[in-house]
Amino acid sequence: MLRVIEYAQRTDTGRVRPANEDSFVARAPLFAVADGMGGAQAGEVASRMAVEVLHEGLGDGTDGTVAERLRDQVVEANHRIHERAQSDSRNAGMGTTLTAAYVDERRLVVVHVGDSRLYRLRGGVLERLTRDHSLVEELVRQGRLTPEEAAEHPQRSIITRALGPESEVAIDSEVLRVQDADVFMVCSDGLTAMLSDERIGDLLNAGAPEDPLQVRVDALVDAANDAGGRDNITVLLFRVAGDDTPGTMGSQAVSSVAIEDQPTGTHPGPDVKDLDQATAVMPIVTPADLDDEDEDAHPRHLIEASGPRSPRPAGKKRRRGLRAGPFIVLFLIGCILTGGYFASQTVYFVGSYKGLVTVYRGLPYDLPAGIRLYSANYPSSVPVDEVDPQLRKRLFDHRIRSLGDANDLVSRLERGEVVKP
């Protein structure tokens, strides 16, 4: 009977993306990587939803084989993501890849959609076990591109299959024979886009055989970052053996950035159940504050025992008005500017960021003193240079859009569709 004797994992935001949209499960006997796509945090939501479905488990085994039940989970994940994308404009066009490997009693069960990958290291030889569902991979299979040309093709990031964009999806499924001491790797394309298979094999074979797998995982992620780190990077490694082979087990908890751990970026992932836009938090008002506020608004005057109150000199009253006037004006200007800023944060436009087509939040204007009314919200995986020049001119016209419209436009570009901005 097979069992996992050691595993390791790491996810990293990379050098370009502002947030980590990869999610993963590393809990023997299941290992999976989901790489989200979509505007804003939509890709992060999609990948998280996929691993949450896997986290629900395969059931008690009465409803079919492991391969059938794992495939059913992927179908269910696609259904949930698609329904969410259709019902919530903020998540329009979102999707995710998914590559999952389940160590059964004697076989490795694999399900796969997209361009995340599964590799096997056996006897020092690295072999890719999945086929990318991407435009360039299709061209390679048709003989129209060589593998070397595909590696440098400007549209290599366009995928042809993912969970979420459509109500139904074709899922690759396979059951593989496993040998003692095989090491398997599940990874997102943030690794494979930066490193060739040959380089990955060299890093996996480097060092002493007894070195822990975590050393190899760290070496792979660091090398991908050193090569540019253009995308999020997630790497899972696990080694299998028979019952009679000693080994060490890693943590059995689900290690998913979408469920428990935060990605190594500056922004924590949004809650799948609560994806409202961020709102300003008002300070807590205490009863003492209310008392003070009432007293300022309606000051208490002592009732004089006798005689009328002496009128205040007109000069003093006039000077008080002069002192208060500038502060009132400044206050009103501040209110207008603050209101304008928050209003600007409800609109979006498409531009470029570090050479990538990017959804921006805010208005495309710069104010004096270097103040910007916009910020990068979602850098896509589509390089600006790969966009047709005629389309690029219309795409980057800084037209104000809704979040759903901007997300849908960029998502269609990522899928390689012909768009009319």
NORGI-V418386 format. One record per helix or strand. SS is the DSSP state (alpha for helix, beta for strand). FROM is the first residue (numbers start at 1). TO is the last residue. If there is no record, write none. Layout:
[[SS:FROM:TO] [SS:FROM:TO]]
This chain:
[[beta:2:12] [beta:22:27] [beta:30:37] [alpha:42:55] [alpha:66:87] [alpha:89:91] [beta:95:96] [beta:98:103] [beta:107:113] [beta:117:122] [beta:125:128] [beta:134:134] [alpha:135:141] [alpha:147:152] [beta:159:159] [beta:163:163] [beta:172:177] [beta:183:187] [alpha:189:192] [alpha:197:205] [alpha:213:226] [beta:233:242] [beta:271:271] [beta:274:274] [alpha:287:297] [alpha:314:344] [beta:348:353] [beta:356:367] [alpha:368:370] [beta:371:383] [alpha:384:386] [alpha:389:395] [beta:401:401] [alpha:403:414]]
